[in-house]
């Protein structure tokens, strides 16, 4: 035990007998000044008054972006004082605090009443509303000038450029998750625009429920900075499609070695990989008639509804159903044109109305003077990041039917396929197989017949008939056929 206690004593520190190393360590601990840590400066920790001062130097787009950071920034970025100054300076730079204007000019007071009597964000909403209204008016003014050949606006491209318009599709799966597909390839024609999307990371076809097509424009297009993909944007719903059981509920257009094409009304073409049964690409055909209105004037949830037609007084022979109509027809692939033609003086007597349709005969089997050839080999070309292809015996049909006053009465752009008819050609001028191409929607039907000439390797259009729905005519003219 003594030995043990002796060993313990040898390790115990006696007073005044600490080693020099220990003393030096203790002395350095007390004599070394503490290290001063730099304060963590963060903009979020600033007082609200300072943040409001900083925000007052931002433009409208930057303010909207800052408001997306967090809840506090959102509330500060809604400050009525900041937005009231933006509202006043951008719309009427000559306004002053006490200067009175005429009744036709809206005045804004910078006093306390204009700030405190309004809810937070009031002047932000007013600013955005005024800006977007002025923007829509400017764009719509560009499309008022009509092309006498097609009866459609002739400055569509310029209006699209001014508006910063683009298009996206949103794929929604059965769990509610949305996948946004952007960066389309555009192809402009005389009366339509063709839009193609493709990618490698799309969700599986089995889990998809809906597909939505949107027109997208910058929320504040008058700002000096160019449109930013991540900046505030406005969505306008153009069409919504249900894609569950897509291959069973849609119309098969054609196929090649890699993909199958399926058509959805209105004007959507979906390419499906044959082996994987997954979406390869999506192609939309949009007719210029009301294209900008549907792409800009709608909301993110509700499609734009055009105003009803105001019919003119018609004192023509009451035995006529429709008269003096004009048709402009384009048949094309995504990058090539097969047919471009116009037909005038179309009419329909009341005796030609049956089964809920009014019949307009454009090209007759008996009148070979109006028979015309199809230039080129019919087909729709497609592409993805890695593959390209061409599905034969199908095309995109752009139809523009103008009424007697020259107003667009029935317009569409949609994929159509060609199939062999069971009947043989009874025409002495053309000996060959007969093919048909039909299109149907809620407003009418189009029936086209071709004869294939093996010697010249071309189609000859021998019949073209339009069937217009009586419901469409009644709603257009306020009549009852």
C-alpha positions as CSV (number, residue, x, y, z in Angstrom):
1,X,0.0,0.0,0.0
2,X,2.8,2.4,0.9
3,X,4.5,1.6,-2.4
4,X,1.2,2.4,-4.2
5,X,0.8,5.7,-2.4
6,X,4.4,6.6,-3.1
7,X,3.7,6.0,-6.8
8,X,0.7,8.2,-6.6
9,X,2.7,10.9,-4.9
10,X,5.3,10.9,-7.7
11,X,2.5,11.9,-10.2
12,X,0.8,14.5,-8.0
13,X,1.5,18.2,-8.6
14,X,2.8,19.9,-5.5
15,X,2.3,23.6,-5.0
16,X,5.1,25.7,-6.6
17,X,6.7,22.8,-8.3
18,X,4.9,22.9,-11.8
19,X,7.1,22.4,-14.7
20,X,8.1,25.3,-16.9
21,X,6.1,24.0,-19.8
22,X,2.9,24.0,-17.8
23,X,3.6,27.5,-16.5
24,X,4.2,28.7,-19.9
25,X,1.0,27.2,-21.2
26,X,-1.1,28.8,-18.3
27,X,0.6,32.2,-18.8
28,X,-0.1,32.2,-22.6
29,X,-3.7,31.3,-21.9
30,X,-4.3,34.4,-19.8
31,X,-2.0,36.8,-21.6
32,X,-3.0,36.1,-25.2
33,X,-5.8,38.5,-26.3
34,X,-9.0,36.8,-27.5
35,X,-9.5,36.4,-31.3
36,X,-12.3,38.8,-32.5
37,X,-14.6,37.0,-34.9
38,X,-16.0,39.0,-37.7
39,X,-19.8,39.6,-37.5
40,X,-21.9,37.6,-39.9
41,X,-23.3,40.3,-42.1
42,X,-26.4,39.1,-44.1
43,X,-28.9,41.2,-46.0
44,X,-31.7,39.2,-44.5
45,X,-30.7,40.5,-41.0
46,X,-31.0,44.2,-42.1
47,X,-33.8,46.3,-40.6
48,X,-36.9,46.6,-42.8
49,X,-36.3,50.3,-43.3
50,X,-32.9,49.7,-44.9
51,X,-34.3,46.9,-47.1
52,X,-37.1,49.2,-48.3
53,X,-34.5,51.9,-49.2
54,X,-32.5,49.3,-51.2
55,X,-35.7,48.0,-52.9
56,X,-36.7,51.5,-53.9
57,X,-33.8,51.5,-56.4
58,X,-34.9,48.3,-58.1
59,X,-37.0,48.2,-61.3
60,X,-40.3,46.3,-61.5
61,X,-38.8,43.0,-62.8
62,X,-36.1,42.9,-60.0
63,X,-38.8,43.7,-57.4
64,X,-40.9,40.8,-58.5
65,X,-37.8,38.5,-58.5
66,X,-36.8,39.7,-55.0
67,X,-40.3,38.9,-53.7
68,X,-39.7,35.2,-54.5
69,X,-36.8,34.9,-52.0
70,X,-38.8,34.4,-48.8
71,X,-42.0,35.6,-47.1
72,X,-40.3,38.7,-45.5
73,X,-38.9,39.9,-48.8
74,X,-42.3,39.2,-50.5
75,X,-44.1,41.5,-48.0
76,X,-41.5,44.2,-48.3
77,X,-41.4,44.0,-52.1
78,X,-45.2,44.6,-52.1
79,X,-44.7,48.0,-50.4
80,X,-47.3,50.5,-51.8
81,X,-44.9,53.4,-51.7
82,X,-42.4,51.8,-54.0
83,X,-45.0,50.6,-56.5
84,X,-46.9,53.9,-56.5
85,X,-43.7,55.7,-57.6
86,X,-43.1,53.1,-60.4
87,X,-46.8,53.4,-61.4
88,X,-46.6,57.2,-61.7
89,X,-43.2,57.5,-63.3
90,X,-43.8,54.8,-66.0
91,X,-47.3,55.6,-67.1
92,X,-47.4,59.4,-66.8
93,X,-43.9,60.9,-66.2
94,X,-45.3,64.4,-66.1
95,X,-47.7,63.8,-63.2
96,X,-47.0,65.8,-60.0
97,X,-48.3,65.5,-56.5
98,X,-50.9,68.3,-56.6
99,X,-51.4,69.0,-60.3
100,X,-54.9,68.2,-61.5
101,X,-55.7,66.5,-64.7
102,X,-58.8,66.3,-66.9
103,X,-61.5,63.7,-66.3
104,X,-60.1,61.6,-69.1
105,X,-56.7,61.3,-67.3
106,X,-56.3,59.3,-64.2
107,X,-54.4,61.1,-61.5
108,X,-52.4,59.6,-58.6
109,X,-51.7,61.4,-55.4
110,X,-48.5,60.6,-53.5
111,X,-50.1,61.5,-50.2
112,X,-50.7,59.2,-47.3
113,X,-54.2,58.4,-48.3
114,X,-53.0,56.7,-51.5
115,X,-50.7,54.5,-49.5
116,X,-52.4,53.6,-46.2
117,X,-55.9,53.3,-47.5
118,X,-54.9,50.5,-49.9
119,X,-54.0,47.0,-49.0
120,X,-50.4,45.8,-49.4
121,X,-49.7,45.0,-53.0
122,X,-52.5,47.1,-54.4
123,X,-50.3,49.4,-56.5
124,X,-48.2,46.4,-57.7
125,X,-51.3,44.9,-59.1
126,X,-52.4,48.2,-60.7
127,X,-48.9,48.6,-62.2
128,X,-48.9,45.1,-63.7
129,X,-52.5,45.5,-65.0
130,X,-51.7,48.8,-66.8
131,X,-48.5,47.5,-68.3
132,X,-50.0,44.2,-69.6
133,X,-53.1,46.1,-71.0
134,X,-50.9,48.5,-72.9
135,X,-48.8,45.6,-74.1
136,X,-51.8,43.6,-75.4
137,X,-53.2,46.7,-77.1
138,X,-49.9,47.2,-79.0
139,X,-49.7,43.6,-80.1
140,X,-53.3,43.4,-81.2
141,X,-52.8,46.6,-83.2
142,X,-50.1,44.9,-85.2
143,X,-52.4,42.1,-86.4
144,X,-55.3,44.3,-87.5
145,X,-53.7,44.6,-91.0
146,X,-55.1,41.7,-93.0
147,X,-53.6,39.8,-96.0
148,X,-56.1,40.0,-98.9
149,X,-54.9,36.6,-100.1
150,X,-55.5,34.6,-96.9
151,X,-57.8,37.0,-95.0
152,X,-55.5,36.6,-92.0
153,X,-53.2,39.1,-90.2
154,X,-50.0,39.6,-92.2
155,X,-47.8,40.8,-89.3
156,X,-48.0,37.7,-87.1
157,X,-44.2,37.2,-87.0
158,X,-43.6,40.9,-86.1
159,X,-46.3,40.7,-83.4
160,X,-44.7,37.5,-82.0
161,X,-41.3,39.1,-81.8
162,X,-42.6,42.2,-80.1
163,X,-44.5,40.2,-77.5
164,X,-41.6,37.9,-76.8
165,X,-44.1,35.0,-77.3
166,X,-42.9,31.4,-76.9
167,X,-44.7,28.1,-76.3
168,X,-44.2,25.3,-73.8
169,X,-45.8,22.0,-72.9
170,X,-46.4,20.8,-69.4
171,X,-46.7,17.0,-68.8
172,X,-48.5,16.1,-65.6
173,X,-48.2,12.6,-64.2
174,X,-50.8,10.7,-62.2
175,X,-49.2,11.8,-58.9
176,X,-49.7,15.5,-59.8
177,X,-46.0,16.2,-60.6
178,X,-45.5,18.5,-63.5
179,X,-42.7,18.4,-66.1
180,X,-42.1,21.6,-68.1
181,X,-40.7,21.1,-71.6
182,X,-39.3,24.3,-73.3
183,X,-36.9,25.1,-76.2
184,X,-39.0,24.1,-79.2
185,X,-38.1,24.3,-82.8
186,X,-40.3,26.6,-84.9
187,X,-41.3,26.3,-88.5
188,X,-43.4,29.1,-90.0
189,X,-45.8,28.7,-93.0
190,X,-48.2,31.0,-94.8
191,X,-51.1,30.4,-92.4
192,X,-49.6,28.4,-89.4
193,X,-46.6,27.7,-87.2
194,X,-45.4,24.2,-86.5
195,X,-43.7,23.7,-83.0
196,X,-41.6,20.7,-82.2
197,X,-40.4,19.6,-78.7
198,X,-38.1,16.7,-77.9
199,X,-35.9,15.5,-75.1
200,X,-34.3,12.6,-73.3
201,X,-35.6,12.9,-69.8
202,X,-39.4,12.8,-70.3
203,X,-41.6,10.9,-67.9
204,X,-42.8,7.4,-68.9
205,X,-46.0,7.3,-71.0
206,X,-47.6,4.9,-68.4
207,X,-47.6,7.5,-65.6
208,X,-48.8,10.5,-67.6
209,X,-52.3,11.9,-67.2
210,X,-52.5,15.2,-69.1
211,X,-50.6,17.4,-71.5
212,X,-51.1,21.2,-71.6
213,X,-50.0,23.6,-74.3
214,X,-49.3,27.2,-73.1
215,X,-48.3,30.4,-74.7
216,X,-45.7,32.2,-72.6
217,X,-44.9,36.0,-72.6
218,X,-42.8,38.2,-70.2
219,X,-45.0,39.6,-67.5
220,X,-43.6,43.1,-68.0
221,X,-42.4,43.2,-71.7
222,X,-41.8,46.9,-71.7
223,X,-38.8,46.7,-69.4
224,X,-35.4,47.7,-70.9
225,X,-33.8,44.4,-70.0
226,X,-34.3,41.4,-72.5
227,X,-36.8,38.6,-71.4
228,X,-35.3,36.3,-68.9
229,X,-36.3,32.7,-68.8
230,X,-36.3,32.7,-65.0
231,X,-38.0,36.1,-64.8
232,X,-41.7,36.7,-64.2
233,X,-43.8,35.3,-67.0
234,X,-47.4,35.0,-67.9
235,X,-49.0,31.7,-69.1
236,X,-52.0,31.4,-71.4
237,X,-53.6,28.0,-71.7
238,X,-54.1,27.1,-75.4
239,X,-55.2,23.5,-75.2
240,X,-55.3,20.6,-72.7
241,X,-55.1,16.9,-73.7
242,X,-55.8,13.8,-71.8
243,X,-52.9,11.3,-72.6
244,X,-53.8,8.4,-70.3
245,X,-54.2,5.4,-72.7
246,X,-52.9,7.6,-75.5
247,X,-52.4,4.8,-78.0
248,X,-56.0,3.7,-77.6
249,X,-57.9,7.0,-77.4
250,X,-56.1,8.9,-80.2
251,X,-56.0,8.5,-84.0
252,X,-53.0,6.6,-85.5
253,X,-51.4,8.8,-88.3
254,X,-48.6,6.5,-89.4
255,X,-45.2,5.0,-88.5
256,X,-41.7,4.4,-89.6
257,X,-39.0,2.1,-88.3
258,X,-38.6,4.0,-85.0
259,X,-41.7,5.8,-84.0
260,X,-45.5,5.8,-84.3
261,X,-47.5,9.0,-84.7
262,X,-50.8,9.7,-82.9
263,X,-53.0,12.7,-83.4
264,X,-55.0,14.6,-80.7
265,X,-57.5,17.3,-81.5
266,X,-56.8,20.1,-81.9
267,X,-53.6,20.0,-83.9
268,X,-51.3,17.9,-81.7
269,X,-49.0,15.1,-82.9
270,X,-47.3,12.8,-80.5
271,X,-44.4,10.5,-81.5
272,X,-44.0,7.2,-79.5
273,X,-40.9,5.1,-79.6
274,X,-41.9,1.6,-80.8
275,X,-39.6,-0.4,-78.6
276,X,-39.9,1.6,-75.3
277,X,-43.5,2.8,-75.7
278,X,-42.3,6.3,-74.5
279,X,-42.8,9.7,-75.9
280,X,-40.1,10.7,-78.4
281,X,-41.4,14.1,-79.4
282,X,-44.5,16.3,-79.5
283,X,-45.4,18.5,-82.5
284,X,-48.2,21.2,-82.4
285,X,-49.7,22.9,-85.4
286,X,-51.2,26.3,-84.6
287,X,-53.2,28.2,-87.2
288,X,-52.6,32.0,-87.3
289,X,-56.3,32.7,-86.9
290,X,-56.6,33.8,-83.2
291,X,-53.2,32.4,-82.5
292,X,-52.0,35.5,-80.7
293,X,-55.2,35.9,-78.8
294,X,-55.1,32.3,-77.5
295,X,-51.4,32.6,-76.7
296,X,-51.7,35.9,-74.9
297,X,-55.2,36.8,-73.8
298,X,-56.1,33.6,-71.9
299,X,-55.1,32.7,-68.4
300,X,-53.1,29.8,-66.9
301,X,-56.3,27.8,-66.2
302,X,-58.9,29.1,-68.7
303,X,-58.6,29.2,-72.5
304,X,-59.4,32.3,-74.4
305,X,-62.9,32.5,-75.8
306,X,-63.3,34.6,-78.9
307,X,-66.2,37.1,-78.9
308,X,-69.3,36.0,-80.9
309,X,-69.6,37.1,-84.5
310,X,-71.8,40.0,-85.4
311,X,-73.7,39.0,-88.6
312,X,-74.4,41.5,-91.3
313,X,-77.9,41.9,-92.9
314,X,-78.1,39.4,-95.8
315,X,-80.7,40.0,-98.5
316,X,-79.4,37.4,-101.0
317,X,-81.8,34.8,-102.4
318,X,-83.2,32.9,-99.4
319,X,-82.8,29.6,-101.2
320,X,-79.0,29.9,-100.6
321,X,-77.5,28.4,-97.5
322,X,-73.9,29.7,-97.7
323,X,-72.6,31.8,-100.6
324,X,-69.6,33.6,-101.9
325,X,-67.2,31.7,-99.5
326,X,-63.5,31.5,-100.1
327,X,-61.0,28.7,-99.2
328,X,-57.3,28.9,-98.7
329,X,-55.7,25.4,-98.4
330,X,-52.1,24.5,-97.5
331,X,-50.8,20.9,-97.3
332,X,-47.2,20.6,-96.0
333,X,-44.8,18.6,-93.9
334,X,-42.8,20.2,-91.1
335,X,-40.3,21.8,-93.5
336,X,-41.7,21.4,-97.1
337,X,-44.9,22.6,-98.9
338,X,-46.9,20.1,-101.0
339,X,-49.9,22.3,-102.0
340,X,-50.9,25.9,-101.7
341,X,-54.2,26.9,-103.4
342,X,-57.1,29.3,-103.1
343,X,-60.7,28.7,-104.3
344,X,-63.4,31.4,-104.5
345,X,-67.1,31.6,-105.1
346,X,-68.0,28.6,-103.0
347,X,-71.7,28.2,-102.1
348,X,-74.3,25.8,-100.7
349,X,-78.0,25.7,-101.4
350,X,-80.5,24.7,-98.8
351,X,-81.1,21.5,-100.7
352,X,-77.5,20.4,-100.0
353,X,-78.1,20.5,-96.2
354,X,-78.5,17.1,-94.7
355,X,-77.5,15.1,-91.6
356,X,-76.5,18.3,-89.7
357,X,-74.0,19.5,-92.3
358,X,-73.9,22.1,-95.2
359,X,-72.0,20.8,-98.2
360,X,-69.5,23.0,-100.0
361,X,-68.0,21.3,-103.1
362,X,-64.6,22.8,-103.9
363,X,-63.1,20.2,-106.4
364,X,-65.4,17.9,-108.3
365,X,-64.7,14.5,-109.9
366,X,-66.4,15.6,-113.1
367,X,-64.6,18.9,-113.5
368,X,-61.0,17.9,-114.4
369,X,-60.1,21.6,-115.0
370,X,-59.8,22.0,-111.2
371,X,-57.8,18.8,-110.6
372,X,-54.3,19.6,-109.4
373,X,-51.2,17.6,-108.5
374,X,-49.5,17.3,-105.1
375,X,-45.8,18.3,-105.4
376,X,-43.3,16.0,-103.7
377,X,-43.6,12.9,-101.5
378,X,-46.1,13.2,-98.7
379,X,-44.7,12.8,-95.3
380,X,-43.9,14.4,-91.9
381,X,-40.3,14.7,-90.9
382,X,-39.3,14.5,-87.2
383,X,-36.1,14.7,-85.2
384,X,-34.7,14.2,-81.7
385,X,-31.3,14.7,-80.2
386,X,-30.0,11.5,-81.7
387,X,-32.4,10.4,-84.5
388,X,-34.2,11.8,-87.5
389,X,-37.0,10.3,-89.6
390,X,-39.9,10.8,-92.0
391,X,-43.3,9.2,-91.7
392,X,-44.7,8.8,-95.2
393,X,-48.3,9.2,-96.4
394,X,-49.3,11.9,-94.0
395,X,-49.1,15.7,-93.9
396,X,-50.3,18.8,-92.0
397,X,-53.5,20.4,-93.4
398,X,-54.0,24.2,-92.9
399,X,-57.5,25.2,-93.8
400,X,-58.9,28.8,-93.9
401,X,-62.5,29.2,-94.9
402,X,-63.6,32.9,-95.3
403,X,-67.3,33.9,-95.3
404,X,-68.9,36.3,-97.8
405,X,-67.5,39.3,-96.0
406,X,-63.9,38.0,-95.9
407,X,-63.9,37.1,-92.2
408,X,-62.3,33.8,-91.1
409,X,-65.2,31.4,-90.6
410,X,-63.5,28.0,-90.0
411,X,-59.8,27.6,-89.5
412,X,-57.6,24.8,-88.3
413,X,-54.1,23.3,-88.7
414,X,-53.9,19.6,-88.0
415,X,-52.1,16.4,-89.1
416,X,-53.9,14.2,-91.6
417,X,-53.1,10.7,-93.0
418,X,-53.7,9.2,-96.4
419,X,-55.2,5.7,-96.8
420,X,-56.0,3.5,-99.7
421,X,-59.7,3.6,-100.7
422,X,-61.7,0.4,-101.4
423,X,-63.2,1.8,-104.6
424,X,-61.4,1.9,-107.9
425,X,-60.9,5.0,-110.1
426,X,-63.8,5.6,-112.5
427,X,-62.0,8.4,-114.3
428,X,-60.8,7.9,-117.8
429,X,-58.2,10.6,-117.4
430,X,-56.5,8.9,-114.5
431,X,-55.9,5.2,-114.1
432,X,-54.6,4.4,-110.7
433,X,-55.4,3.6,-107.1
434,X,-57.7,6.0,-105.2
435,X,-56.6,7.4,-101.8
436,X,-58.5,9.5,-99.3
437,X,-57.6,11.9,-96.6
438,X,-60.3,13.1,-94.1
439,X,-60.4,15.5,-91.2
440,X,-63.2,15.9,-88.6
441,X,-63.7,18.2,-85.7
442,X,-66.7,19.8,-83.9
443,X,-67.1,22.5,-86.6
444,X,-67.0,20.4,-89.8
445,X,-65.4,17.7,-92.0
446,X,-63.0,17.8,-94.9
447,X,-62.9,14.9,-97.4
448,X,-60.2,14.7,-100.1
449,X,-59.6,12.1,-102.8
450,X,-56.4,11.5,-104.6
451,X,-55.5,9.3,-107.6
452,X,-52.0,7.8,-107.5
453,X,-50.3,8.0,-110.9
454,X,-47.6,5.3,-111.1
455,X,-46.0,6.6,-114.3
456,X,-45.3,10.1,-112.9
457,X,-45.1,9.1,-109.2
458,X,-47.5,11.8,-108.0
459,X,-50.9,12.3,-106.4
460,X,-53.7,14.1,-108.4
461,X,-56.4,15.8,-106.3
462,X,-59.7,14.9,-107.9
463,X,-62.2,15.7,-105.2
464,X,-62.3,18.1,-102.3
465,X,-65.5,18.6,-100.3
466,X,-66.2,20.6,-97.1
467,X,-69.0,19.7,-94.7
468,X,-69.8,22.6,-92.3
469,X,-71.7,21.9,-89.1
470,X,-75.2,23.5,-89.0
471,X,-74.5,24.4,-85.3
472,X,-71.4,26.4,-86.5
473,X,-73.5,28.2,-89.1
474,X,-76.3,28.9,-86.7
475,X,-74.0,30.3,-84.0
476,X,-72.2,32.4,-86.6
477,X,-75.3,34.0,-88.3
478,X,-77.9,33.6,-85.6
479,X,-80.0,31.5,-87.9
480,X,-81.7,28.1,-87.7
481,X,-80.8,25.7,-90.4
